[in-house]
Amino acid sequence: MQTYILVCFLFAESLLWAQDVPFPAENKTFVNYNENKIYFPGDSLAFRGFHKKIDSLLIYGKGKINIVHIGGSHVQADIWSDRIRTNFYNYFPGSNGGRGFIFPFRVAKTNNPYYFYPEYTGNWESCRNVETKKNCLLGLSGISITTADTLSTVKIKFRGVSTPLYEFDRVKVFHAFDSTRLDLCLQLPDSLFTFEQFPDLGYSEFIIFKRLDSLQLKFEKTDTSQKSFTLFGITLENNDSGISLHAIGVNGASVPSYLRCELFTPHLSVLKPDLVILSIGINDAYEPGFDPAVYEKNYDSLVANIKLASPNTAILFTTNNDSYYKKRYPNRNAELVRQTMFLLAKKYNAGVWDMFSLMGGLGSVKIWQKLGLAKIDKVHFTKEGYELMGDLLFNALIKSYDAHLGNFNTVE
């Protein structure tokens, strides 16, 4: 088991209730820090369950906390999400609970998060949930890769001097269970692992008898009836108590994009999310004909899928960042998205993190661009901008947790 969580100072009640948020600093004059908090237009009871999981982890050193962050290009690159993930590990030392869900985007010939590097052999074809003219089976990741080559391989290794140590001894491979699929193999001696399939949930699992820090899968044809293999994603897990933040993002994705993913719900149920962060909206609201009623209805369907997968999970909506349409016109739909998310949060007893307002509201992205935090398209952020957003959202989550500590004097 991982080293016992090092924040035993939480046993000291005076520190427990009076603790400030020392990390990261809130010292940017252009940020509206008064808005950097989690709003609860309805009931916050679902978040109490999430907060109590943190209590158990910090005080007793027990439990797995799973956070799932879903979005578009803001999330695919995993700079924003990874900053939140890293902040949790720094703020709560010893809380690295394993890397969790990943997708080898490089194999699909699209941008991959920096800190893990996929290598592959064989020819692979991709399908994404934004490609409406394609008819393909998709899961939680919103993207798939398919190979018909025998002896194709996919290898995952971590890189970067600041990347945490992500050791694992349990691998779940999410894939299509058609009768003509290639054999899925782990490049280790058979004596070092067990293998089991869970077709109803859409994954196969390797339990490995030693810790690994890299993964190599191969896909073999052993029968003439076998045709191809379709991969939806991989989880790298261990039995350590701690926090895992799973980033799910596809460039250009909107809410309907994820509604096209037939295996979204069973795959999400496998992750057992305690908190789902929904950052989908920048692509829905990009066009001038944006209809808030349709947007709300689409989110109703997505939330229903999430609740089917995990009925008690906490949900956090993040409003759109301020942006421009075609680099020239302020996108006033951001305010409509904001209003709709507050309505949704009230309806589903969810939280809202108001990115639009804390940025400074309509037109504020121009300031962020001038400071090197937003790109010239006035839609996306630079690496530094996404890292700042990660700091801000992390602080808002910690402030919400601190409020929980102030309201509940015991861990039930």
Secondary structure as GFF3:
##gff-version 3
##sequence-region A 1 412
A	DSSP	three_ten_helix	8	11	.	.	.	ID=ss1
A	DSSP	alpha_helix	13	18	.	.	.	ID=ss2
A	DSSP	three_ten_helix	33	35	.	.	.	ID=ss3
A	DSSP	beta_strand	38	39	.	.	.	ID=ss4
A	DSSP	alpha_helix	45	60	.	.	.	ID=ss5
A	DSSP	beta_strand	64	71	.	.	.	ID=ss6
A	DSSP	alpha_helix	73	76	.	.	.	ID=ss7
A	DSSP	alpha_helix	80	91	.	.	.	ID=ss8
A	DSSP	beta_strand	100	102	.	.	.	ID=ss9
A	DSSP	three_ten_helix	105	108	.	.	.	ID=ss10
A	DSSP	beta_strand	116	121	.	.	.	ID=ss11
A	DSSP	beta_strand	124	128	.	.	.	ID=ss12
A	DSSP	beta_strand	143	147	.	.	.	ID=ss13
A	DSSP	beta_strand	152	158	.	.	.	ID=ss14
A	DSSP	beta_strand	168	175	.	.	.	ID=ss15
A	DSSP	beta_strand	183	186	.	.	.	ID=ss16
A	DSSP	three_ten_helix	190	192	.	.	.	ID=ss17
A	DSSP	beta_strand	193	198	.	.	.	ID=ss18
A	DSSP	beta_strand	203	212	.	.	.	ID=ss19
A	DSSP	beta_strand	214	220	.	.	.	ID=ss20
A	DSSP	beta_strand	229	237	.	.	.	ID=ss21
A	DSSP	beta_strand	242	249	.	.	.	ID=ss22
A	DSSP	alpha_helix	255	259	.	.	.	ID=ss23
A	DSSP	alpha_helix	264	271	.	.	.	ID=ss24
A	DSSP	beta_strand	275	279	.	.	.	ID=ss25
A	DSSP	alpha_helix	292	309	.	.	.	ID=ss26
A	DSSP	beta_strand	314	318	.	.	.	ID=ss27
A	DSSP	beta_strand	324	325	.	.	.	ID=ss28
A	DSSP	beta_strand	329	330	.	.	.	ID=ss29
A	DSSP	alpha_helix	333	348	.	.	.	ID=ss30
A	DSSP	beta_strand	351	353	.	.	.	ID=ss31
A	DSSP	alpha_helix	355	359	.	.	.	ID=ss32
A	DSSP	alpha_helix	365	370	.	.	.	ID=ss33
A	DSSP	alpha_helix	383	407	.	.	.	ID=ss34
###
